[in-house]
Amino acid sequence: LLRLQSGNEEEGAALFKEALNLVGALIVEHEEERGIECPRGARNLPGLVQEGEPFSEEATLFTKELVLQREVEVEVESMDKAGNFIGWLHIDGANLSVLLVEHALSKVHFTAERSSYYKSLLSAEEAAKQKKEKEQPVEEVMPVLEEKERSASYKPVFVTEITDDLHFYVQDVETGTQLEKLMENMRNDIASHPPVEGSYAPRRGEFCIAKFVDGEWYRARVEKVESPAKVHVFYIDYGNREVLPSTRLGTLPPAFSTRVLPAQATEYAFAFIQVPQDDDARTDAVDSVVRDIQNTQCLLNVEHLSSGCPHVTLQFADSKGDVGLGLVKEGLVMVEVRKEKQFQKVITEYLNAQESAKSARLNLWRYGDFRADDADEFGYSR
């Protein structure tokens, strides 16, 4: 059963009755502190049956199929007057609220602006709108001569962290000065009122301040508490993780909370490539990306969304070269072939680069084309 504690995240197996009660508490019918607004379901009232709002059954079925008999993670932010928990439910790393918005089964509520998931919810809502517009019938007044074009709107970002699974975290360059100012003011405040060593008791899911190896304080979130000597934290503005003793942690002053400035590190994955399943091959690809783009400014374009994180193309700021395409050219990754028509031009370019790498027997292709015999075993697809 799920075990809940306000302000924390707890893991457990979502059983039938408990999952329905919990999901209802998390996502529906709260008037003041809800991140999303779901359609009200049908109700049996004395003497009558109140019909549900449009798509209420679809939203319920979607949620049941996603979470029942599955291990989930619950992040509780508060509790309403009736004792219902208000917060977020995560399944396989995906936020249930974001998924409901992405599938047009709920709407973003204005109170979500206070949440660190606000950007993800807005992105999901925009994707749902675009999908709806695409699916709406068009009057055949005149034939459509052009296919949908791939949207290319690159924005400047600063790459702060590369993960072992080839995801990466970036900061928006536009908000960089806000973060610098917040960090300066926060450190001045901490210097004037330093935390008492050992006075902070970390709890999972809680925001805090953490002293990094450089001796400076940063905003962080507690991910796991093994013991007072081993606390796992995630630096919310940079994307890196660290295990620290609780003596290097402290309470995050309210003046510098995520309500004042949301977490600045956003996670992305490369579009149009397959991350190598082999550990050594994946390490080679990660090392190459770290050398090329970590702690540098790049240009980012969101290509498509997924239940995990947005998939993007990344360009070098100076040469405008495609970072993902460069990995394909070096034979460090394989191409993920997608069927959407707007991506066919870029997919063709990626496939041509893959053929060149294969002919030159670079890295993954050093022993020739292994896909015919080993694709299933190593998790690759043509």
C-alpha positions in Angstrom: 0.0 0.0 0.0 1.0 3.6 -0.5 2.4 5.3 2.6 2.0 9.1 2.5 3.7 11.9 4.5 3.1 15.6 3.7 6.1 17.2 2.0 7.6 13.9 1.0 7.6 11.4 -1.8 7.0 7.7 -1.0 7.1 4.7 -3.3 4.6 1.8 -3.3 2.4 -0.5 -5.4 -0.8 1.3 -6.4 -3.7 -1.2 -5.7 -7.2 -0.8 -7.1 -9.1 1.0 -4.4 -6.1 3.0 -3.0 -5.1 4.1 -6.5 -8.5 5.5 -7.3 -8.9 7.3 -4.0 -5.3 8.8 -4.3 -5.6 9.9 -7.9 -9.0 11.5 -7.1 -7.4 13.4 -4.2 -4.4 14.5 -6.4 -6.1 15.7 -9.6 -9.8 16.5 -9.2 -12.3 18.8 -7.4 -10.0 21.0 -5.3 -11.0 24.7 -5.5 -7.8 26.5 -4.4 -4.6 24.5 -5.0 -4.9 22.3 -8.0 -2.3 22.2 -10.8 -4.8 20.8 -13.3 -8.5 20.7 -13.8 -10.1 17.4 -14.7 -13.6 16.7 -16.0 -16.1 15.9 -13.2 -17.3 12.3 -13.3 -20.9 11.0 -12.9 -22.3 10.9 -9.4 -25.2 9.1 -7.7 -27.1 11.7 -5.7 -30.3 11.2 -3.7 -33.1 10.7 -6.2 -31.0 11.3 -9.3 -27.9 10.6 -11.2 -25.7 13.5 -12.1 -24.1 13.0 -15.5 -20.4 13.4 -15.8 -18.7 16.1 -17.8 -17.4 15.4 -21.3 -14.3 13.1 -21.4 -14.6 12.2 -17.7 -14.9 8.5 -18.4 -11.9 8.7 -20.8 -9.8 10.4 -18.2 -10.7 7.8 -15.6 -10.0 4.9 -17.9 -6.7 6.5 -19.0 -5.6 6.8 -15.3 -6.7 3.3 -14.4 -4.8 1.7 -17.2 -1.7 3.7 -16.4 -1.4 3.3 -12.6 -3.3 0.3 -11.4 -1.1 -2.6 -10.2 1.9 -0.4 -11.0 4.7 1.0 -8.7 4.2 4.8 -8.4 5.8 7.7 -6.6 3.7 10.3 -4.9 4.9 13.9 -4.2 2.6 15.6 -1.6 2.6 19.4 -1.5 -0.3 20.1 0.8 -3.7 19.0 2.2 -7.1 20.5 1.8 -9.7 21.2 4.5 -11.3 17.8 3.9 -8.0 15.9 4.5 -7.4 15.1 0.8 -3.7 15.1 -0.3 -2.8 17.7 -2.9 0.2 16.9 -5.0 1.7 14.9 -7.9 1.8 11.3 -8.9 4.7 9.9 -10.9 4.7 6.7 -12.9 7.9 5.4 -14.6 9.4 8.9 -14.2 6.4 10.6 -15.9 4.1 13.1 -14.1 0.5 11.9 -14.3 -0.9 15.4 -14.4 1.4 16.2 -17.4 0.2 13.1 -19.2 -3.4 13.9 -18.7 -2.9 17.4 -20.1 -0.9 16.0 -23.0 -3.8 13.7 -23.9 -6.3 16.6 -23.7 -8.0 14.9 -20.7 -7.5 17.9 -18.4 -6.6 21.6 -18.4 -3.8 23.5 -16.7 -5.2 25.5 -13.7 -3.8 28.9 -12.9 -2.5 27.6 -9.5 0.0 25.5 -11.4 2.1 28.7 -11.8 3.5 28.1 -8.3 4.7 24.6 -9.2 8.1 23.5 -10.5 6.1 21.5 -13.1 4.4 24.5 -14.6 6.7 24.6 -17.7 6.0 20.9 -18.4 2.3 21.4 -18.0 2.3 24.3 -20.5 4.3 22.3 -23.0 1.9 19.4 -22.7 -1.1 21.7 -23.2 0.4 23.2 -26.3 1.2 19.8 -27.7 -2.4 18.7 -27.1 -3.7 21.9 -28.9 -1.5 21.3 -31.9 -2.6 17.7 -32.1 -6.2 18.7 -31.9 -5.8 21.3 -34.6 -4.1 18.7 -36.8 -6.9 16.2 -36.4 -9.7 18.6 -37.1 -11.4 18.1 -40.5 -10.5 20.7 -43.1 -13.1 21.8 -45.7 -12.0 20.7 -49.1 -12.3 24.2 -50.7 -9.0 23.7 -52.5 -6.4 21.0 -52.4 -3.6 21.2 -49.8 -0.4 21.3 -51.8 2.2 21.4 -48.9 2.8 18.9 -46.1 3.2 20.1 -42.6 6.7 21.7 -42.2 9.0 20.8 -39.4 9.0 23.6 -36.8 12.5 25.0 -36.3 12.6 27.7 -33.6 15.9 27.4 -31.9 16.5 29.2 -28.6 19.8 29.8 -26.7 20.4 27.6 -23.8 23.3 26.8 -21.5 24.1 23.1 -21.1 24.9 22.3 -17.4 24.8 18.5 -17.1 25.0 15.3 -19.2 23.5 12.2 -17.7 24.7 8.6 -18.1 21.7 7.8 -20.3 22.6 10.6 -22.7 19.9 13.0 -21.4 21.0 16.5 -20.6 20.0 19.5 -18.5 20.0 23.1 -19.7 19.2 26.6 -18.4 17.4 29.2 -20.5 19.9 32.0 -21.4 17.0 34.5 -21.1 16.5 33.8 -17.4 20.2 33.4 -16.6 20.6 36.8 -15.0 17.6 36.1 -12.7 19.3 33.0 -11.4 22.6 34.8 -10.9 20.9 37.5 -8.9 19.0 35.0 -6.8 22.2 33.0 -6.1 24.1 36.2 -5.1 21.4 37.3 -2.7 20.9 33.8 -1.3 24.6 33.4 -0.5 24.7 36.8 1.1 21.7 35.9 3.3 23.3 32.6 4.2 26.6 34.3 5.1 24.7 36.6 7.4 22.6 33.8 8.9 24.6 30.6 8.4 22.7 27.3 9.1 23.6 25.6 12.4 25.5 22.4 11.4 23.5 19.3 12.1 20.2 21.2 12.8 18.6 20.3 9.5 16.8 17.0 9.3 16.4 16.2 5.5 13.2 14.6 4.2 12.6 13.1 0.8 11.1 15.5 -1.7 11.9 18.6 0.3 13.7 21.6 -1.1 16.9 22.7 0.7 20.2 24.3 0.3 23.3 22.2 -0.2 27.0 23.0 0.0 28.7 21.8 -3.2 32.3 20.7 -3.5 33.3 24.3 -4.5 32.2 25.4 -1.0 29.2 27.4 -2.3 25.5 26.9 -1.4 23.0 25.9 -4.1 19.3 25.1 -4.2 18.6 21.4 -4.1 15.9 18.8 -3.6 16.3 15.7 -1.3 15.8 12.6 -3.4 16.8 9.9 -0.9 17.9 9.7 2.8 20.0 6.6 3.4 21.4 7.9 6.7 22.5 11.3 8.2 25.8 10.7 6.5 24.4 9.8 3.1 21.7 12.1 1.7 21.0 12.0 -2.1 20.3 15.5 -3.5 19.5 16.9 -6.9 20.6 20.4 -7.7 17.5 21.9 -9.2 19.1 24.7 -11.1 22.0 22.7 -12.7 20.7 19.1 -13.1 23.6 17.3 -11.3 23.3 15.0 -8.3 25.4 14.3 -5.3 25.5 12.3 -2.0 26.2 14.5 1.0 26.1 14.3 4.8 23.2 16.2 6.4 25.8 18.6 7.9 26.2 20.1 4.5 22.5 20.8 4.1 20.2 23.5 5.4 16.7 24.9 5.1 16.0 26.8 1.9 15.0 30.4 2.9 11.5 31.2 1.7 12.8 34.3 -0.1 14.7 32.0 -2.5 12.2 29.2 -3.0 10.9 27.8 -6.3 7.9 30.1 -6.0 10.2 33.0 -6.3 12.1 31.5 -9.2 11.2 28.0 -10.6 13.9 25.4 -10.9 16.1 26.4 -13.8 17.5 23.1 -14.9 15.2 21.4 -17.6 15.8 17.9 -18.8 15.9 17.0 -22.5 16.8 14.0 -24.7 18.3 14.0 -28.2 15.7 13.5 -31.0 16.2 11.1 -33.9 18.9 8.9 -32.3 18.9 5.6 -30.4 21.0 5.6 -27.2 23.4 2.6 -27.3 22.3 -0.2 -24.9 25.9 -1.6 -24.6 27.5 0.1 -21.5 30.9 0.7 -23.2 29.3 2.1 -26.4 27.0 4.4 -24.4 29.9 5.6 -22.3 31.8 6.6 -25.5 28.8 8.6 -26.7 28.3 10.3 -23.3 32.0 11.2 -23.1 31.9 12.7 -26.6 28.9 14.9 -25.7 30.5 16.0 -22.4 33.6 17.1 -24.2 31.6 19.0 -26.9 28.8 20.8 -25.1 28.9 20.6 -21.3 29.1 24.1 -19.8 28.7 25.7 -23.1 26.0 27.7 -24.8 24.0 25.9 -27.6 20.8 26.4 -29.6 17.8 24.1 -28.8 14.7 23.2 -30.8 12.0 21.0 -29.4 11.1 18.3 -32.1 8.5 16.2 -30.3 7.3 15.4 -26.8 7.1 12.1 -24.9 6.0 10.9 -21.5 9.6 11.2 -20.2 11.0 14.5 -21.4 11.0 16.6 -24.6 13.2 15.3 -27.5 15.2 18.0 -29.1 17.9 18.8 -31.7 20.8 20.8 -30.4 23.2 23.0 -32.4 26.6 24.4 -31.6 26.2 28.2 -31.0 29.0 29.1 -33.3 29.0 26.7 -36.2 25.2 25.8 -36.0 26.3 22.2 -36.5 23.8 19.5 -35.3 25.2 17.8 -32.2 23.0 14.7 -32.6 23.9 14.4 -36.3 27.6 14.6 -35.3 27.2 11.6 -33.0 25.7 9.7 -35.9 28.5 10.7 -38.3 31.0 9.4 -35.7 29.2 6.1 -35.5 28.6 6.6 -31.8 24.8 6.3 -32.0 22.2 4.9 -34.4 19.3 6.7 -36.0 15.8 6.5 -34.6 13.5 6.4 -37.7 10.3 8.2 -37.2 7.3 8.2 -39.6 6.0 11.7 -39.2 6.2 13.4 -42.6 7.6 16.7 -41.3 10.7 14.8 -40.0 11.5 12.9 -43.2 14.0 15.5 -44.6 16.1 15.5 -41.3 15.7 11.7 -40.9 17.1 11.2 -44.4 20.1 13.4 -43.6 20.7 11.3 -40.4 20.4 8.0 -42.3 22.9 9.2 -45.0 25.3 10.1 -42.2 24.8 6.6 -40.6 25.6 4.9 -43.9 28.8 6.9 -44.2 29.8 5.9 -40.6 29.0 2.3 -41.4 31.1 2.3 -44.6 34.0 3.8 -42.7 33.5 1.2 -39.9 33.4 3.8 -37.2 32.8 2.9 -33.5 29.5 0.9 -33.4 30.2 -0.2 -37.0 33.8 -1.3 -36.5 32.7 -5.0 -37.1 30.3 -4.2 -39.9 26.5 -4.0 -39.8 25.5 -6.0 -36.7 21.8 -5.2 -36.8 20.6 -8.2 -38.7 21.9 -10.7 -36.1 22.1 -8.7 -32.9 19.4 -6.0 -33.1 17.0 -7.7 -30.7 19.7 -8.8 -28.3 21.2 -5.3 -28.0 18.0 -3.3 -28.2 18.5 -1.7 -31.6 16.0 -1.4 -34.4 16.4 -0.5 -38.0 
